[in-house]
Amino acid sequence: MPSETLWEIAKAEVEKRGTSGSEHNGVEIGEKSVFFIGSKNGGKTTIILRCLDRDEPPKPTLALEYTYGRRAKGHNTPKDIAHFWELGGGTSLLDLISIPITSDTLRTFSIVLVLDLSKPNDLWPTMENLLQAAKSHVDKVIMKLGKVNSKAASEMRQKIWSNMQKDHPQDRELIDPFPIPLVIIGSKYDIFQDFDSEKRKVICKTLRFVAHYYGASLMFTSKSEALLLKIRGVINQLAFGIDKSKSICVDQNKPLFITAGLDSLSQIGSPPVPDNDIGQFHAHSPMELWKKVYEKLFPPKSVNTLKDIKDPARDPQYAESEVDEMRIQKDQELEQYKKSSSKSWKQIDLES
């Protein structure tokens, strides 16, 4: 019998690691990926830099950006690697969501949705568009994974449900947990805390419902070092599988901090309808009801003002005079080429 090649030995070792489980003594091992999506200029890059201990000013994110971090669990142990992806442009580049989420990375993948609390009118459409696009793609990848590894796909679904509280079985019928770990971060709390108390109440309750519905953790942050440290702890748990927090704060007068599975519909209460006439809202699902109540107080901006620029090269925030001048010149040359090409083709048609 021929001896195994080096490639066959390596392949067997990888398969052995894959079937031996992703946890060891309660501590998860291996490479993980964290994908930051959310509000444009909402502070995603700032959070990533803080988590990686990088003391540098954040720059605007163009399209999809990648970086990584390393962390050792102890002395003389190999460092774990965490992959950090960030989607720029708010909701304008939804197609790029599919790039980092693949069947190879899915089982160690998590999503962080950063929402700008200082812009409540943009909050719901940003959340809805990004989560729907992400969930749609993840569902497709899980379905694809299930065809080749049904056990892995089944374990993923069971793991998400296992985070939900056992004390509130009735909640299970009304919620739809996100297929992979999800954290929702409300940024710019320093501005939000000066809002009218009634507005803060509506935003807090709505985000609590959305987070609970998706089986997500929810927390608020700002440039405060204390709050950033708490967020860093949560991201480290996603990225390196360490120090999972069990703390909770649901006081609307303080920064919310709710680990996935620790909230409940009974604690959140009903949607905050000003005149208590909830029957005036015709909805087909709890999510639709909360959306209508929220948008009554914070109507989304018109389509024209919400419409993001599809071409980053024409986005004012990336303006570069020398580059833009050359771009204009090249555009003019292209148009001239099109015209001359069109004439050439017409001449060919006539001659034939």
C-alpha positions as CSV (number, residue, x, y, z in Angstrom):
1,M,0.0,0.0,0.0
2,P,1.5,3.3,-1.1
3,S,2.4,5.8,1.7
4,E,0.3,8.9,2.1
5,T,1.4,12.1,0.4
6,L,2.1,15.2,2.5
7,W,-1.1,16.8,1.0
8,E,-3.2,13.8,2.1
9,I,-1.8,13.9,5.6
10,A,-2.5,17.7,5.9
11,K,-6.0,17.2,4.5
12,A,-6.8,14.5,7.1
13,E,-5.5,16.7,9.9
14,V,-7.8,19.5,8.9
15,E,-10.8,17.2,8.7
16,K,-9.9,15.8,12.1
17,R,-9.8,19.3,13.6
18,G,-13.1,20.1,11.9
19,T,-14.9,17.1,13.4
20,S,-13.4,17.4,16.9
21,G,-15.6,20.4,17.7
22,S,-14.9,24.1,17.8
23,E,-14.8,24.4,21.5
24,H,-12.2,23.1,24.0
25,N,-12.8,23.5,27.8
26,G,-15.4,26.1,27.1
27,V,-13.0,28.3,25.1
28,E,-13.6,28.5,21.4
29,I,-10.5,28.1,19.2
30,G,-9.6,28.7,15.6
31,E,-10.0,31.6,13.2
32,K,-13.1,33.7,13.3
33,S,-14.6,36.5,11.2
34,V,-16.5,39.6,12.3
35,F,-18.3,41.7,9.7
36,F,-19.2,45.3,10.6
37,I,-22.1,46.9,8.7
38,G,-24.3,49.9,9.5
39,S,-24.9,53.6,9.3
40,K,-22.7,55.7,7.1
41,N,-20.2,57.6,9.3
42,G,-21.7,55.7,12.3
43,G,-18.3,54.9,13.9
44,K,-17.6,51.3,12.7
45,T,-14.0,52.0,11.9
46,T,-13.5,53.7,15.3
47,I,-14.8,50.5,17.1
48,I,-12.5,48.2,15.0
49,L,-9.4,50.3,15.7
50,R,-10.2,50.4,19.5
51,C,-10.6,46.6,19.5
52,L,-7.3,46.1,17.8
53,D,-5.5,48.7,20.0
54,R,-4.6,50.8,17.0
55,D,-4.0,54.4,18.0
56,E,-4.7,56.1,14.6
57,P,-7.4,58.4,13.3
58,P,-10.2,56.6,11.5
59,K,-10.5,57.2,7.7
60,P,-13.7,56.9,5.7
61,T,-14.3,53.4,4.5
62,L,-14.4,52.9,0.8
63,A,-16.6,49.9,-0.3
64,L,-15.4,46.8,1.5
65,E,-12.3,46.8,3.7
66,Y,-10.4,44.1,5.5
67,T,-8.0,43.9,8.4
68,Y,-7.1,41.3,11.0
69,G,-6.0,40.9,14.6
70,R,-4.0,38.2,16.6
71,R,-4.3,37.2,20.2
72,A,-2.5,34.6,22.3
73,K,-4.5,32.6,24.9
74,G,-1.4,32.0,27.0
75,H,2.4,31.5,27.0
76,N,3.8,29.3,24.3
77,T,0.5,28.9,22.6
78,P,-0.2,29.7,18.9
79,K,-2.1,33.0,18.4
80,D,-5.7,33.0,17.3
81,I,-6.5,35.1,14.2
82,A,-9.6,37.2,13.8
83,H,-10.6,38.6,10.4
84,F,-12.4,42.0,10.5
85,W,-14.5,43.1,7.5
86,E,-16.2,46.5,7.2
87,L,-18.8,47.6,4.7
88,G,-18.8,51.3,3.8
89,G,-21.5,53.4,2.3
90,G,-24.3,52.6,4.6
91,T,-27.0,50.8,2.5
92,S,-25.6,51.7,-0.9
93,L,-23.3,48.7,-1.4
94,L,-25.5,45.8,-0.3
95,D,-24.2,43.5,-3.1
96,L,-20.8,43.4,-1.4
97,I,-22.2,41.7,1.7
98,S,-21.9,38.4,-0.2
99,I,-18.1,38.6,-0.5
100,P,-16.8,37.7,3.0
101,I,-19.7,35.4,3.9
102,T,-19.0,32.0,2.4
103,S,-19.7,28.3,3.2
104,D,-16.1,28.1,4.4
105,T,-16.3,31.0,6.9
106,L,-19.9,30.8,7.9
107,R,-19.5,28.6,11.0
108,T,-17.1,31.0,12.6
109,F,-18.8,34.2,11.3
110,S,-20.6,37.0,13.2
111,I,-22.1,40.3,12.2
112,V,-22.0,43.6,14.0
113,L,-24.6,46.2,13.0
114,V,-23.7,49.7,14.0
115,L,-26.6,52.2,14.0
116,D,-26.2,56.0,14.5
117,L,-28.5,56.9,17.4
118,S,-28.1,60.6,16.5
119,K,-30.1,60.1,13.3
120,P,-33.3,58.3,14.4
121,N,-35.1,58.9,11.1
122,D,-32.5,56.8,9.2
123,L,-32.3,54.1,11.9
124,W,-35.1,51.8,10.8
125,P,-34.4,51.8,7.0
126,T,-30.7,51.3,7.6
127,M,-31.3,48.4,10.0
128,E,-34.0,46.8,7.8
129,N,-32.1,47.0,4.5
130,L,-28.8,45.7,5.9
131,L,-30.2,42.9,8.0
132,Q,-32.5,41.7,5.2
133,A,-29.7,41.6,2.7
134,A,-27.3,39.9,5.1
135,K,-30.0,37.3,6.2
136,S,-31.0,36.6,2.7
137,H,-27.4,35.8,1.7
138,V,-26.6,33.8,4.9
139,D,-29.8,31.7,4.4
140,K,-28.5,30.8,0.9
141,V,-25.1,29.9,2.1
142,I,-26.6,27.7,4.9
143,M,-28.7,26.0,2.3
144,K,-25.7,25.4,0.2
145,L,-23.7,24.1,3.2
146,G,-26.6,21.8,4.1
147,K,-26.3,20.0,0.8
148,V,-22.7,18.9,1.5
149,N,-22.7,18.9,5.3
150,S,-26.2,18.6,6.7
151,K,-24.9,18.1,10.2
152,A,-23.0,21.4,10.3
153,A,-26.0,23.3,9.0
154,S,-28.3,21.7,11.6
155,E,-25.8,22.4,14.4
156,M,-25.7,26.1,13.4
157,R,-29.5,26.5,13.6
158,Q,-29.6,24.7,17.0
159,K,-26.8,26.8,18.4
160,I,-28.6,30.0,17.6
161,W,-31.8,28.8,19.4
162,S,-29.8,27.6,22.4
163,N,-29.0,31.2,23.3
164,M,-32.7,32.1,23.8
165,Q,-34.1,32.1,27.3
166,K,-35.8,29.0,28.5
167,D,-37.9,31.0,30.9
168,H,-40.0,32.6,28.1
169,P,-41.2,29.7,25.8
170,Q,-43.9,31.9,24.4
171,D,-41.3,34.2,22.9
172,R,-40.1,31.4,20.6
173,E,-43.3,31.6,18.5
174,L,-42.9,35.3,17.8
175,I,-39.2,35.7,17.1
176,D,-36.9,34.7,14.3
177,P,-33.2,34.5,15.4
178,F,-30.6,35.6,13.0
179,P,-28.9,32.5,11.5
180,I,-25.4,33.6,12.8
181,P,-24.4,35.6,15.9
182,L,-25.5,39.2,15.6
183,V,-24.6,42.2,17.8
184,I,-26.4,45.6,17.4
185,I,-24.5,48.6,18.6
186,G,-26.1,52.0,18.9
187,S,-23.4,54.6,18.4
188,K,-23.1,58.3,19.3
189,Y,-24.8,57.8,22.7
190,D,-23.4,61.1,23.8
191,I,-25.7,62.9,21.4
192,F,-28.6,60.5,22.0
193,Q,-28.7,61.1,25.7
194,D,-29.7,64.7,25.2
195,F,-32.8,63.7,23.3
196,D,-36.3,64.2,24.7
197,S,-37.1,61.4,27.2
198,E,-40.1,60.2,25.1
199,K,-38.0,59.9,22.0
200,R,-35.4,58.0,23.9
201,K,-38.0,55.7,25.2
202,V,-39.3,54.8,21.7
203,I,-35.9,54.2,20.3
204,C,-34.7,52.1,23.2
205,K,-37.8,49.9,23.3
206,T,-37.8,49.5,19.5
207,L,-34.2,48.5,19.4
208,R,-34.7,46.1,22.3
209,F,-37.5,44.4,20.4
210,V,-35.5,44.2,17.1
211,A,-32.5,42.7,19.0
212,H,-34.7,40.2,20.9
213,Y,-36.6,39.3,17.7
214,Y,-33.3,38.5,15.9
215,G,-31.7,36.8,19.0
216,A,-29.0,39.6,19.0
217,S,-27.1,41.4,21.7
218,L,-27.7,45.1,22.0
219,M,-25.5,47.8,23.4
220,F,-25.0,51.6,23.2
221,T,-21.6,53.3,22.9
222,S,-19.9,56.7,22.3
223,K,-16.4,58.0,22.4
224,S,-16.4,57.4,26.2
225,E,-13.5,55.1,27.1
226,A,-15.5,53.2,29.6
227,L,-18.2,52.4,27.0
228,L,-15.7,51.5,24.3
229,L,-14.0,49.1,26.7
230,K,-17.3,47.3,27.2
231,I,-17.8,47.1,23.4
232,R,-14.3,45.9,23.0
233,G,-15.0,43.0,25.4
234,V,-18.1,42.0,23.3
235,I,-16.1,42.1,20.0
236,N,-13.3,40.1,21.6
237,Q,-15.8,37.5,22.5
238,L,-17.0,37.3,18.9
239,A,-13.4,37.4,17.5
240,F,-11.5,35.3,19.9
241,G,-14.2,33.4,22.0
242,I,-13.2,34.9,25.3
243,D,-14.9,36.6,28.3
244,K,-18.6,36.3,27.3
245,S,-20.5,39.0,29.3
246,K,-23.7,38.2,31.2
247,S,-24.4,41.8,32.3
248,I,-27.6,43.6,31.5
249,C,-28.8,47.2,31.6
250,V,-32.3,48.1,30.3
251,D,-32.6,51.5,31.9
252,Q,-33.4,54.0,29.1
253,N,-31.6,56.7,31.0
254,K,-28.3,54.8,30.8
255,P,-26.5,53.1,27.9
256,L,-28.3,49.9,27.1
257,F,-26.3,46.7,27.4
258,I,-28.2,43.4,26.8
259,T,-26.5,40.2,26.0
260,A,-28.4,38.0,23.6
261,G,-31.1,35.9,25.2
262,L,-31.3,37.9,28.4
263,D,-34.3,40.1,27.3
264,S,-38.0,39.0,26.8
265,L,-41.1,40.4,25.2
266,S,-42.8,40.7,28.6
267,Q,-39.9,42.9,29.9
268,I,-39.8,45.0,26.7
269,G,-43.6,45.6,26.7
270,S,-45.9,46.6,23.9
271,P,-45.0,49.2,21.2
272,P,-45.1,52.7,22.6
273,V,-48.2,54.1,21.0
274,P,-48.8,57.8,22.1
275,D,-52.6,57.5,22.5
276,N,-52.6,53.8,23.4
277,D,-54.7,52.9,20.4
278,I,-52.6,50.1,19.0
279,G,-55.6,48.9,16.9
280,Q,-55.1,51.8,14.5
281,F,-52.0,50.2,13.1
282,H,-52.8,47.4,10.6
283,A,-49.9,45.0,10.7
284,H,-49.4,41.3,9.7
285,S,-46.5,40.6,12.1
286,P,-45.0,41.9,15.4
287,M,-42.0,43.3,13.4
288,E,-44.3,45.2,11.0
289,L,-46.3,46.6,14.0
290,W,-43.2,48.0,15.7
291,K,-42.0,49.4,12.4
292,K,-45.3,51.4,11.9
293,V,-45.3,52.7,15.4
294,Y,-41.6,53.7,15.2
295,E,-42.0,55.4,11.8
296,K,-45.0,57.4,13.0
297,L,-42.7,59.3,15.3
298,F,-39.6,59.0,13.1
299,P,-40.7,59.0,9.5
300,P,-37.9,57.9,7.1
301,K,-36.6,60.6,4.9
302,S,-37.8,60.8,1.3
303,V,-36.4,58.4,-1.3
304,N,-34.4,61.2,-2.9
305,T,-32.6,62.1,0.3
306,L,-32.0,58.5,1.4
307,K,-30.7,57.5,-2.0
308,D,-27.0,56.8,-1.7
309,I,-24.5,57.5,-4.4
310,K,-23.9,54.2,-6.2
311,D,-20.6,55.1,-7.6
312,P,-18.0,55.9,-4.8
313,A,-15.8,57.7,-7.4
314,R,-18.5,60.4,-7.5
315,D,-19.0,60.6,-3.8
316,P,-18.0,64.1,-2.5
317,Q,-16.4,62.6,0.7
318,Y,-13.7,61.0,-1.5
319,A,-13.0,64.1,-3.6
320,E,-9.5,64.5,-4.9
321,S,-9.0,67.5,-7.2
322,E,-6.2,66.1,-9.4
323,V,-7.8,62.7,-9.7
324,D,-11.2,64.2,-10.4
325,E,-9.8,66.4,-13.1
326,M,-8.2,63.5,-14.8
327,R,-11.4,61.5,-14.4
328,I,-13.3,64.2,-16.2
329,Q,-10.7,64.3,-19.0
330,K,-10.9,60.5,-19.4
331,D,-14.7,60.6,-19.4
332,Q,-14.6,63.2,-22.2
333,E,-12.1,61.0,-24.1
334,L,-14.3,58.0,-23.7
335,E,-17.3,59.9,-25.1
336,Q,-15.3,61.1,-28.0
337,Y,-14.1,57.5,-28.6
338,K,-17.8,56.3,-28.5
339,K,-18.8,58.9,-31.1
340,S,-15.9,58.1,-33.4
341,S,-16.5,54.3,-33.1
342,S,-20.2,54.8,-33.8
343,K,-19.3,56.7,-37.1
344,S,-16.9,53.9,-38.0
345,W,-19.5,51.3,-37.7
346,K,-22.0,53.3,-39.7
347,Q,-19.5,53.6,-42.5
348,I,-18.9,49.9,-42.5
349,D,-22.7,49.3,-42.7
350,L,-22.9,51.7,-45.6
351,E,-20.0,50.1,-47.5
352,S,-21.4,46.7,-47.0
